[in-house]
Amino acid sequence: MCGRFTVTTKDTKKVADRFEVELEKALERKAGAAAKESAKGGAEAKGDKEKAPPGFGRFNVAPTQEVLVVRASPEPEEAKQGEREARLMRWGLVPVWSKDLKVGYRMINAKKENLLKSKAYGPLVGKFRHRCLIVADGFYEWMKAEDPKQPRQPWHFQVDDGEPFAFAGLCTRKEWSDPEDRGYDDGYLYTCTLVTTTPNKVVAPVHDRMPAILPSPEAEAAWLNPELSAEDAVAMCGPLEASRMSSAPANPKLNKVGKGMAEGPELLVAPQESLDV
């Protein structure tokens, strides 16, 4: 599985150019909502102006948090021409038939092998508006310690020396009454999951699964194309070529979940004492 990833860059123009999408609307909507919440709570905190845009500058993206998603235009003809839109979505898919937000905790990953037969994912994978690109520039997996009393060691994986890339993702929306849950927007809760597959030679020593990473802009365009069949979409979700990937041990502070989770560039570096265990 993949339970955390990174979007360390703060360069929105670089990401917008890389994924051929206009980001301003998506980020302004979220920033506007955040500003309203900040106003309710009092004066703007010192240093807020230096914060990264929503979805950027992240070293510990976790389930249920909002992630940057790119998908095709809702108009099929525009989608065929490569028109796209960006949106922040909650990581952890909540199917249209579910009334419980907690189901998203169990649906952060979608196994490639189960896509077509899954009640939740089967109806999505064949529809272009439900296939999406989840933007990242790294991800974490955990290696079990030889001593079961010792904590697991996280590893950070990158593609092409840390360049942005896209996980193959699925997304959906459903009407949702609680504005705090949906964050902002138009009365809908938008959620997503990322597809996982068998590991390549870089990931295999650490974990028996890895995210399905689309290998090129051309593959990303194909994933979003309305003419792609469900079967062909599934076939695209194989392991990325190992030669393009690198890995390094990360900080065990990542092992903490929930309130007070760590964030920051120090998470990418394992302290020496954790490597000596």
C-alpha positions as CSV (number, residue, x, y, z in Angstrom):
1,M,0.0,0.0,0.0
2,C,1.0,3.7,-0.1
3,G,0.0,5.5,3.1
4,R,1.9,8.8,2.8
5,F,3.5,10.8,0.0
6,T,5.2,14.1,-0.7
7,V,4.6,17.3,-2.7
8,T,7.7,19.2,-1.5
9,T,7.8,21.8,-4.3
10,K,6.1,25.2,-3.7
11,D,6.5,26.1,-7.4
12,T,2.9,26.2,-8.7
13,K,4.0,27.3,-12.2
14,K,6.3,24.3,-12.6
15,V,3.5,21.9,-11.7
16,A,0.9,23.8,-13.8
17,D,3.3,23.6,-16.8
18,R,4.2,20.0,-16.2
19,F,0.6,18.8,-16.0
20,E,-0.8,21.3,-18.6
21,V,-3.4,22.7,-16.2
22,E,-4.4,26.0,-14.8
23,L,-4.1,25.9,-11.0
24,E,-5.2,29.4,-9.9
25,K,-8.9,28.7,-9.5
26,A,-8.5,25.5,-7.4
27,L,-5.9,27.1,-5.1
28,E,-7.8,30.4,-4.8
29,R,-11.0,28.6,-3.8
30,K,-9.2,26.8,-1.0
31,A,-7.2,29.9,0.0
32,G,-10.4,31.9,0.2
33,A,-12.1,29.4,2.4
34,A,-9.0,29.2,4.6
35,A,-9.0,32.9,4.9
36,K,-12.6,33.0,6.1
37,E,-11.9,30.4,8.7
38,S,-8.8,32.4,9.9
39,A,-10.9,35.5,10.1
40,K,-13.4,33.7,12.4
41,G,-10.6,32.7,14.7
42,G,-9.0,36.1,14.9
43,A,-6.0,37.9,13.3
44,E,-3.9,36.2,10.7
45,A,-1.0,34.4,12.2
46,K,2.4,35.9,11.7
47,G,4.2,34.3,8.8
48,D,1.0,33.0,7.1
49,K,2.0,35.0,3.9
50,E,5.0,32.7,3.6
51,K,3.0,29.5,3.7
52,A,3.1,27.3,0.6
53,P,-0.1,27.2,-1.5
54,P,-2.7,24.6,-0.6
55,G,-1.4,21.1,-1.6
56,F,2.2,22.2,-1.9
57,G,5.3,22.3,0.3
58,R,4.2,19.0,1.9
59,F,6.6,16.3,3.3
60,N,3.9,14.2,5.0
61,V,0.7,14.0,3.0
62,A,-1.6,11.6,4.9
63,P,-5.0,10.0,4.3
64,T,-8.1,12.2,4.7
65,Q,-6.0,15.3,3.8
66,E,-6.6,17.3,0.7
67,V,-4.4,16.4,-2.3
68,L,-3.9,18.1,-5.7
69,V,-5.8,16.2,-8.4
70,V,-5.9,16.8,-12.2
71,R,-8.7,15.4,-14.3
72,A,-10.1,15.9,-17.8
73,S,-12.6,18.6,-18.8
74,P,-16.2,17.4,-18.3
75,E,-16.9,18.0,-22.0
76,P,-15.8,14.8,-23.9
77,E,-14.6,16.7,-27.0
78,E,-12.6,19.1,-24.9
79,A,-11.2,16.1,-22.9
80,K,-10.1,14.4,-26.1
81,Q,-8.2,17.6,-27.0
82,G,-6.4,17.5,-23.7
83,E,-8.3,20.1,-21.8
84,R,-7.9,19.7,-18.0
85,E,-8.9,21.1,-14.6
86,A,-7.4,20.9,-11.2
87,R,-9.1,20.4,-7.8
88,L,-8.2,19.7,-4.2
89,M,-9.8,16.4,-3.1
90,R,-9.9,14.4,0.1
91,W,-7.6,11.4,0.0
92,G,-9.7,8.3,0.8
93,L,-12.5,7.5,-1.6
94,V,-16.1,7.7,-0.3
95,P,-18.3,5.9,-2.8
96,V,-21.6,7.4,-3.8
97,W,-23.5,4.7,-2.0
98,S,-21.7,5.3,1.3
99,K,-23.1,7.5,4.1
100,D,-20.1,7.2,6.3
101,L,-17.1,9.4,5.8
102,K,-15.0,6.9,7.7
103,V,-15.1,4.5,4.8
104,G,-12.5,6.7,3.2
105,Y,-9.9,5.5,5.7
106,R,-10.2,2.0,4.1
107,M,-10.1,3.2,0.5
108,I,-6.9,5.3,0.2
109,N,-5.5,2.6,-2.2
110,A,-7.2,0.6,-4.9
111,K,-5.4,-2.6,-5.9
112,K,-5.0,-2.9,-9.7
113,E,-6.0,-6.6,-9.6
114,N,-9.4,-5.7,-8.0
115,L,-10.4,-2.6,-10.1
116,L,-12.8,-4.2,-12.4
117,K,-14.5,-6.5,-9.9
118,S,-14.8,-3.9,-7.0
119,K,-18.2,-2.5,-6.2
120,A,-16.5,0.8,-5.4
121,Y,-13.9,1.0,-8.2
122,G,-15.5,-1.0,-11.0
123,P,-18.0,1.7,-12.0
124,L,-15.2,4.4,-12.0
125,V,-12.3,3.0,-13.9
126,G,-14.1,2.9,-17.2
127,K,-15.3,6.6,-17.0
128,F,-12.8,9.3,-18.0
129,R,-14.1,11.8,-15.4
130,H,-13.5,9.4,-12.6
131,R,-9.9,8.7,-13.7
132,C,-7.4,11.3,-12.4
133,L,-3.8,12.3,-11.8
134,I,-2.7,12.6,-8.2
135,V,0.3,15.0,-8.2
136,A,3.3,14.0,-6.1
137,D,7.1,14.1,-6.1
138,G,7.8,11.2,-3.7
139,F,6.2,8.5,-1.6
140,Y,6.9,6.5,1.5
141,E,6.8,2.8,2.3
142,W,7.8,1.0,5.5
143,M,10.2,-1.8,6.1
144,K,9.5,-4.2,9.0
145,A,12.4,-4.4,11.5
146,E,14.1,-7.7,12.0
147,D,13.4,-7.2,15.7
148,P,9.6,-7.1,16.2
149,K,10.1,-4.8,19.2
150,Q,11.7,-2.2,17.0
151,P,9.7,0.4,15.0
152,R,9.4,0.0,11.2
153,Q,11.8,2.0,9.1
154,P,10.2,4.4,6.6
155,W,11.8,4.8,3.1
156,H,11.3,7.7,0.8
157,F,11.1,7.0,-3.0
158,Q,11.6,9.5,-5.8
159,V,11.2,9.4,-9.6
160,D,13.7,11.1,-11.9
161,D,15.7,12.7,-9.0
162,G,12.7,14.3,-7.4
163,E,10.7,15.6,-10.4
164,P,6.9,15.8,-10.0
165,F,5.0,12.8,-11.3
166,A,1.4,11.5,-11.2
167,F,-0.1,8.5,-9.4
168,A,-2.9,6.8,-11.4
169,G,-5.9,7.8,-9.4
170,L,-9.7,7.3,-9.3
171,C,-12.1,10.0,-8.0
172,T,-15.7,10.7,-7.4
173,R,-18.1,13.1,-5.8
174,K,-21.3,12.9,-3.8
175,E,-23.7,15.4,-2.2
176,W,-22.6,16.1,1.4
177,S,-24.4,18.4,3.8
178,D,-21.6,19.1,6.3
179,P,-19.4,21.9,4.9
180,E,-16.7,21.1,7.4
181,D,-16.3,17.7,5.9
182,R,-16.2,18.8,2.3
183,G,-14.1,21.8,3.1
184,Y,-15.5,24.2,0.5
185,D,-17.1,24.3,-2.9
186,D,-20.5,23.5,-4.3
187,G,-22.3,21.1,-1.9
188,Y,-20.3,18.1,-3.0
189,L,-17.7,16.0,-1.2
190,Y,-14.8,15.2,-3.7
191,T,-12.6,12.2,-2.8
192,C,-10.0,10.1,-4.5
193,T,-7.9,7.0,-4.2
194,L,-4.6,6.0,-5.8
195,V,-4.0,2.7,-7.6
196,T,-1.4,0.3,-6.4
197,T,0.4,-2.5,-8.2
198,T,3.2,-5.0,-7.8
199,P,6.6,-3.5,-6.8
200,N,9.6,-3.0,-9.0
201,K,13.2,-3.9,-7.9
202,V,13.7,-0.7,-6.1
203,V,10.5,-0.9,-3.9
204,A,10.4,-4.8,-3.5
205,P,13.0,-5.0,-0.7
206,V,10.9,-2.6,1.4
207,H,7.3,-3.5,0.5
208,D,5.2,-5.9,-1.6
209,R,3.1,-3.1,-3.2
210,M,3.8,0.2,-4.8
211,P,1.7,3.0,-6.3
212,A,1.0,2.9,-10.0
213,I,2.9,5.8,-11.4
214,L,2.1,6.9,-14.9
215,P,5.5,6.9,-16.7
216,S,5.2,10.0,-19.0
217,P,3.0,12.9,-20.0
218,E,1.7,10.8,-22.9
219,A,0.6,8.1,-20.5
220,E,-1.1,10.7,-18.3
221,A,-2.9,12.0,-21.3
222,A,-4.0,8.5,-22.2
223,W,-5.2,7.9,-18.7
224,L,-7.5,10.9,-18.9
225,N,-8.7,10.2,-22.5
226,P,-12.4,9.5,-22.8
227,E,-11.7,6.8,-25.4
228,L,-9.6,4.6,-23.0
229,S,-11.5,1.4,-22.0
230,A,-11.6,0.1,-18.5
231,E,-9.5,-2.9,-19.5
232,D,-6.8,-0.8,-21.1
233,A,-6.8,1.6,-18.1
234,V,-6.1,-1.4,-15.8
235,A,-3.4,-2.6,-18.1
236,M,-1.6,0.8,-17.7
237,C,-1.2,0.4,-14.0
238,G,2.0,-1.6,-13.9
239,P,5.2,-0.9,-11.8
240,L,7.4,2.0,-13.0
241,E,10.7,1.2,-14.6
242,A,13.1,0.7,-11.7
243,S,16.0,2.6,-13.3
244,R,14.0,5.8,-12.9
245,M,13.6,5.5,-9.2
246,S,15.8,6.1,-6.1
247,S,15.2,5.5,-2.4
248,A,16.6,6.5,0.9
249,P,15.8,5.8,4.5
250,A,13.5,8.5,6.0
251,N,12.8,9.8,9.5
252,P,10.9,7.5,11.9
253,K,8.9,10.5,13.0
254,L,6.7,9.5,10.1
255,N,5.5,6.5,12.1
256,K,3.3,8.8,14.2
257,V,-0.3,9.1,12.9
258,G,-3.1,11.4,13.8
259,K,-2.9,14.6,15.8
260,G,0.5,16.1,16.0
261,M,1.9,14.3,12.9
262,A,5.3,15.7,11.9
263,E,5.8,17.9,8.9
264,G,8.9,19.4,7.3
265,P,12.1,18.6,5.3
266,E,13.7,16.8,8.2
267,L,11.3,13.9,7.5
268,L,13.3,13.0,4.4
269,V,16.5,12.3,6.4
270,A,16.9,9.4,8.8
271,P,18.8,10.2,12.0
272,Q,21.9,8.0,12.4
273,E,20.6,6.3,15.5
274,S,17.7,4.9,13.6
275,L,20.0,3.4,11.0
276,D,22.2,1.8,13.7
277,V,19.3,-0.2,15.2
